[in-house]
């Protein structure tokens, strides 16, 4: 069973993603800002992180930059804030995918399924 860390300050979005993924058998962790997300990622070593950009305390790109100093966990950015500079910066930091909000939950779930399957194959 794979663990997904959802880092988004919008609790409704976090709940939507959590509910969908839990019903598919994923273990879910949540954080509501980049600092909480970074702490959770380092403590719990999730299989994939779903990360928003615009958040209080520490934004998603700042979190990703800090995370990359010690972890290569796959990251999927889901954000309404996606200018070309942010997308380019995120890609340079090694994200798996950038999904714009609003999004279809099925698209996000399918992306997570693929990322987790690829990780399982690499670890086997």
N, C-alpha and C positions, 0 to 999 in steps of 0.2 A: 504494500500500500504506500502510495506516494504522499508526501506532505507538501502543501502549498501555503506559502506565506502571502497574505493579501495586505498590502500597505496602501491605504487610501483613507483620507480624512472624511470622505463621504460615507457615513455609516450605512446608508441605504444601499449604495453600490456594493459595499463590502458584504452586506447581508445577502444581496442577490447572488453575488458570485459564490459566497460560502454555501448557500442553500443548494445551488446547482451542483457544485463540486462534491459536497457531502453526499448527495443522492447518487452520485456516481462512484462513491467509495473512497474519495480523497480525505485525508486528514487535513484540517484547516487550522491555521494560525492567523491572527489578525493584529494589525498595528495601525494607528491612526495618524502617525507622522513619521518622518524619515528617521528620527533618532530612535523611536521605539522599534521601528522596522529593522534598523541596523543591529540593535541589541538582540532582537529576536532571531534574526538571521544568524548571528554569530553564536548564539546560545543553542539554537535548535537545529541548525544545518538542514534547512528545508530542501526539497528536491527542485523546486522552482519558486520564483517570487513574481507576483503580479504587483506592479508598482505604478502609482500615479506620480505625476511630476509636481503639480501645485499643491503643496501641503504646508502646514505651519511647522515651526521649530526647525526643521531641516527638510528641504524639498527633495524630491525623488532623485534628481540628478546629483545632488550633493551626497545623498545616501549611496547611490550607485558608485560614485567616485571613491568614497571611503571603503565600501564593500570590496571593490576590485583590488585594493591593496592586500587583501588576505583571502579572497574567495573567488572562485569562478562559477558559482551557482548560476544556473540559467535565469535570466530576467526577461519578463515580458512587460513592456510598458503599456499601460492603458490610461490614456489621458486626453483631455480636451485641449490641452496646451501643447501644441505640436508644431511650432514653426520649424522651418528647415534647419536653423541653428541648433535647436534642441534635439531634433531627430539625428542630426549629424553627430552631435556630442554623445548622445546615447549609443549610437552605433559604434563610435570609436571606443566606447567603454565596454563593448561586447554584449549588447542585448541580443536576444533571440528574435524579437519581433516588436513592432510598434503598432498598437491598435488604437485608433481614434475613438473618443467618446463623441456621440453615443455609439454603442456597439451592440452587436447581436451576441447574446450569451453563448449561443451555439458555436460561434466563431472562436470565442475565447476558449471554451471548453475543448474544442477540437485542437487548438494550438497547444494547450496544456497537455492534452493526451499525447500529441506527437513529441513534444519536448521530453516528457517523462519516459516515453517508450525509447527514445534515443538515449537517454541517460541510463536506462536499464541495460540496454545493449552494450554501452560503453563500459559499464561496471561488471558485466558478466564475464 
